[in-house]
């Protein structure tokens, strides 16, 4: 049985995907009949074909910054299904070998299950937690067979590496905890590439020695948890200090202009994606410490249906009701009356249905929303969203930090971190005369302290990059401000801190210059008589002219 001879690895084509599925189903049928060396080798072969084909296809999917179309989404869903199917076939092959821990194929079959379980997780993170029972059982099987720490050759991204069952087990749990809807697929690919680089650090300790750790309980049914285990039972502790040290090494390499790793798909992705993952891990490792509190308690808000605006332009136009300034290399701003505002809104959104989300839960730090796939279209990680508070009609702003398929088919769960629940529109102008006709409305975000030290403005990225000075009027007083630091950022927007620029002293008026009279000069030539010898002049021409003509 040699599936390689009949399978094309161009998974972008539907016919190639159909060929692979036929070969996979044939292999599954052989496993159903018997599990021997030949069928195990065929399974490992079909799994290798899937890895090679997906490696080719995902370059086009993940390296592009364009939004996915229907074909891209169908391919991504198919990749998820095939990885999950291969993992299930691996579990099917492992089951009859549990009583034979010394079987030659068992370690590689366990590795296959762990690897493809994790790959399926990367391509379709669902809202409900995964079933961890099979994952824990694979590790316990390897531990009882004394091959959990054995280094075994494996192929990753076309390169040969040596891995252990324990390392792939911890990789699966780590990605499940840190990449379930909080990172884009491109960012998950970068994080996974780093985990392969840090494989030597993915080593568990059997006893809790203090410090910041994540805990796995192989006899339980949960993923990674924080701190020591309470009660009896086995536990594996993954220390985060070595991983944080590796994260800092990646930062230093980026500062030297070197991408980590220097090969593979992750090296081809935008540097912005690498920085986003580094920042995410920094915050995630910090919140795993024993001194940090857990997630803020949430209140169920099921059934609360609200209209949501996405993006700074839509929030300003629909949520605030002002015309938005246009940037075309120079700043051109405008302020119009209510009738023109209504016309502008109708022209911009005449074909767009209003976007409604259902608030599933809320806490002191954010909100969870359920949405139909049609309403969630275009809402991505890092987007700015806004809505009106039903109680006091205040403008609430938040940042999308999580997006994943909901437990209900056809719906999407969206997690939003609160930026402010009291945003205020404030006109700013670059015109020194504070002419209202030249003012643009921005969103003022008050800070959580009375001093105003954390106050900020929500502005487009290009506005912040140009670093202009603005003039504003509040309570009848005019002042000038300048943005100075980034307090938060997302897709196309920046939460910018600012400073008040002190008024510059008026320059003294220039004094009129005294009229100076320039001196006059008169040049007089003394006549000098030069004697001229006509014979000498004639001889000079006779000697000079023929010589020049000959040359």
Secondary structure in CASP SS format (residue, H / E / C, confidence):
PFRMAT SS
TARGET T0000
AUTHOR 0000-0000-0000
METHOD secondary structure of the structure
MODEL  1
X C 1.00
X C 1.00
X H 1.00
X H 1.00
X H 1.00
X H 1.00
X C 1.00
X C 1.00
X C 1.00
X C 1.00
X C 1.00
X C 1.00
X C 1.00
X H 1.00
X H 1.00
X H 1.00
X H 1.00
X H 1.00
X H 1.00
X H 1.00
X H 1.00
X H 1.00
X H 1.00
X H 1.00
X H 1.00
X H 1.00
X H 1.00
X H 1.00
X H 1.00
X H 1.00
X H 1.00
X H 1.00
X H 1.00
X C 1.00
X C 1.00
X C 1.00
X H 1.00
X H 1.00
X H 1.00
X H 1.00
X H 1.00
X H 1.00
X H 1.00
X H 1.00
X H 1.00
X H 1.00
X H 1.00
X H 1.00
X H 1.00
X H 1.00
X H 1.00
X H 1.00
X H 1.00
X H 1.00
X H 1.00
X H 1.00
X H 1.00
X H 1.00
X H 1.00
X H 1.00
X H 1.00
X H 1.00
X C 1.00
X C 1.00
X C 1.00
X C 1.00
X C 1.00
X C 1.00
X C 1.00
X H 1.00
X H 1.00
X H 1.00
X H 1.00
X H 1.00
X H 1.00
X H 1.00
X H 1.00
X H 1.00
X H 1.00
X H 1.00
X H 1.00
X H 1.00
X H 1.00
X H 1.00
X H 1.00
X H 1.00
X H 1.00
X H 1.00
X H 1.00
X H 1.00
X H 1.00
X H 1.00
X H 1.00
X H 1.00
X H 1.00
X C 1.00
X C 1.00
X C 1.00
X C 1.00
X C 1.00
X C 1.00
X C 1.00
X C 1.00
X C 1.00
X C 1.00
X H 1.00
X H 1.00
X H 1.00
X H 1.00
X H 1.00
X H 1.00
X H 1.00
X H 1.00
X H 1.00
X H 1.00
X H 1.00
X H 1.00
X H 1.00
X H 1.00
X H 1.00
X H 1.00
X H 1.00
X H 1.00
X C 1.00
X C 1.00
X E 1.00
X C 1.00
X C 1.00
X C 1.00
X C 1.00
X C 1.00
X C 1.00
X H 1.00
X H 1.00
X H 1.00
X H 1.00
X H 1.00
X H 1.00
X H 1.00
X H 1.00
X H 1.00
X H 1.00
X H 1.00
X H 1.00
X C 1.00
X C 1.00
X C 1.00
X C 1.00
X C 1.00
X C 1.00
X C 1.00
X E 1.00
X E 1.00
X E 1.00
X E 1.00
X E 1.00
X C 1.00
X C 1.00
X E 1.00
X E 1.00
X E 1.00
X E 1.00
X E 1.00
X C 1.00
X H 1.00
X H 1.00
X H 1.00
X H 1.00
X H 1.00
X H 1.00
X H 1.00
X H 1.00
X H 1.00
X H 1.00
X H 1.00
X H 1.00
X H 1.00
X H 1.00
X C 1.00
X C 1.00
X C 1.00
X C 1.00
X C 1.00
X C 1.00
X H 1.00
X H 1.00
X H 1.00
X H 1.00
X H 1.00
X H 1.00
X H 1.00
X H 1.00
X H 1.00
X H 1.00
X H 1.00
X H 1.00
X H 1.00
X C 1.00
X H 1.00
X H 1.00
X H 1.00
X C 1.00
X C 1.00
X C 1.00
X E 1.00
X C 1.00
X C 1.00
X C 1.00
X C 1.00
X C 1.00
X C 1.00
X C 1.00
X E 1.00
X E 1.00
X E 1.00
X E 1.00
X C 1.00
X C 1.00
X C 1.00
X C 1.00
X C 1.00
X C 1.00
X C 1.00
X C 1.00
X E 1.00
X E 1.00
X C 1.00
X C 1.00
X C 1.00
X C 1.00
X C 1.00
X C 1.00
X C 1.00
X C 1.00
X C 1.00
X E 1.00
X E 1.00
X E 1.00
X E 1.00
X C 1.00
X H 1.00
X H 1.00
X H 1.00
X H 1.00
X H 1.00
X H 1.00
X H 1.00
X H 1.00
X H 1.00
X H 1.00
X H 1.00
X H 1.00
X H 1.00
X H 1.00
X H 1.00
X C 1.00
X C 1.00
X C 1.00
X C 1.00
X C 1.00
X C 1.00
X C 1.00
X C 1.00
X C 1.00
X H 1.00
X H 1.00
X H 1.00
X H 1.00
X C 1.00
X C 1.00
X H 1.00
X H 1.00
X H 1.00
X H 1.00
X H 1.00
X H 1.00
X H 1.00
X H 1.00
X H 1.00
X H 1.00
X H 1.00
X H 1.00
X H 1.00
X H 1.00
X H 1.00
X H 1.00
X C 1.00
X C 1.00
X C 1.00
X C 1.00
X C 1.00
X C 1.00
X C 1.00
X C 1.00
X C 1.00
X C 1.00
X C 1.00
X C 1.00
X E 1.00
X E 1.00
X E 1.00
X E 1.00
X E 1.00
X E 1.00
X E 1.00
X E 1.00
X E 1.00
X C 1.00
X E 1.00
X E 1.00
X C 1.00
X H 1.00
X H 1.00
X H 1.00
X H 1.00
X H 1.00
X H 1.00
X H 1.00
X H 1.00
X H 1.00
X C 1.00
X C 1.00
X C 1.00
X C 1.00
X C 1.00
X E 1.00
X E 1.00
X C 1.00
X C 1.00
X C 1.00
X E 1.00
X E 1.00
X C 1.00
X C 1.00
X C 1.00
X C 1.00
X C 1.00
X H 1.00
X H 1.00
X H 1.00
X H 1.00
X H 1.00
X H 1.00
X H 1.00
X H 1.00
X H 1.00
X H 1.00
X H 1.00
X H 1.00
X C 1.00
X C 1.00
X C 1.00
X C 1.00
X C 1.00
X C 1.00
X E 1.00
X E 1.00
X E 1.00
X E 1.00
X E 1.00
X E 1.00
X E 1.00
X C 1.00
X C 1.00
X C 1.00
X E 1.00
X E 1.00
X E 1.00
X E 1.00
X E 1.00
X E 1.00
X E 1.00
X H 1.00
X H 1.00
X H 1.00
X H 1.00
X C 1.00
X C 1.00
X C 1.00
X C 1.00
X C 1.00
X C 1.00
X C 1.00
X E 1.00
X E 1.00
X E 1.00
X E 1.00
X E 1.00
X C 1.00
X C 1.00
X C 1.00
X C 1.00
X C 1.00
X C 1.00
X E 1.00
X E 1.00
X E 1.00
X E 1.00
X E 1.00
X E 1.00
X E 1.00
X E 1.00
X E 1.00
X E 1.00
X E 1.00
X C 1.00
X C 1.00
X C 1.00
X C 1.00
X C 1.00
X E 1.00
X E 1.00
X E 1.00
X E 1.00
X E 1.00
X E 1.00
X E 1.00
X E 1.00
X E 1.00
X E 1.00
X E 1.00
X E 1.00
X E 1.00
X E 1.00
X E 1.00
X E 1.00
X E 1.00
X E 1.00
X E 1.00
X C 1.00
X C 1.00
X C 1.00
X C 1.00
X C 1.00
X C 1.00
X H 1.00
X H 1.00
X H 1.00
X E 1.00
X E 1.00
X E 1.00
X E 1.00
X E 1.00
X E 1.00
X E 1.00
X C 1.00
X C 1.00
X C 1.00
X C 1.00
X C 1.00
X C 1.00
X C 1.00
X C 1.00
X C 1.00
X C 1.00
X E 1.00
X E 1.00
X E 1.00
X E 1.00
X E 1.00
X H 1.00
X H 1.00
X H 1.00
X H 1.00
X H 1.00
X H 1.00
X C 1.00
X C 1.00
X E 1.00
X E 1.00
X E 1.00
X E 1.00
X E 1.00
X E 1.00
X C 1.00
X C 1.00
X E 1.00
X E 1.00
X E 1.00
X E 1.00
X E 1.00
X E 1.00
X E 1.00
X E 1.00
X E 1.00
X E 1.00
X E 1.00
X E 1.00
X E 1.00
X E 1.00
X C 1.00
X C 1.00
X E 1.00
X E 1.00
X E 1.00
X E 1.00
X E 1.00
X E 1.00
X E 1.00
X E 1.00
X E 1.00
X C 1.00
X C 1.00
X C 1.00
X C 1.00
X C 1.00
X C 1.00
X C 1.00
X C 1.00
X C 1.00
X C 1.00
X C 1.00
X C 1.00
X C 1.00
X C 1.00
X C 1.00
X C 1.00
X C 1.00
X C 1.00
X C 1.00
X C 1.00
X C 1.00
X C 1.00
X C 1.00
X C 1.00
X C 1.00
X C 1.00
X C 1.00
X C 1.00
X C 1.00
X C 1.00
X C 1.00
X C 1.00
X H 1.00
X H 1.00
X H 1.00
X H 1.00
X H 1.00
X H 1.00
X H 1.00
X H 1.00
X H 1.00
X H 1.00
X H 1.00
X H 1.00
X H 1.00
X H 1.00
X H 1.00
X H 1.00
X H 1.00
X C 1.00
END
